[in-house]
Amino acid sequence: MKINNKVKRKLRNRKKMKSVNTNRYRISVSKSLKNIFAQIIDDKEKKTLVSASSIEKEIKKNKIKKIEK
């Protein structure tokens, strides 16, 4: 089975990040059409320290809709 270029790049970047960032935290941000998600990850402990998203109640109630602007 052939691995496409996107997957190869993803694996290559992860490998490089693990060797370079041994004493740092990593931030992961992903976006959908309506929401945004972020995580701070400790690769040494292999745990997520903090996560946040635009779906959470605190952030959602402060969100300004385009119509209200």
C-alpha positions, 0 to 999 in steps of 0.5 A: 500500500502506498502512503500519500505525500500528506501522510509522509509529511505528517510523519516526518514533521512529528518525528522532527518535532519530537527530536527538537522540542524535548523541553518544550510544550507543543500546541495543537490547533485544529479548525472546523467550519464553525469551531476552533480547538486548541491543546497544549501537550507535554510530549515527555509525559504524553499528556494534554495539559490544557485544552480549549474550544469555541464550543465551551460555555464560557467562550460561547456566551462571549462570542459575538455573532456576525449579525450583531456587529 
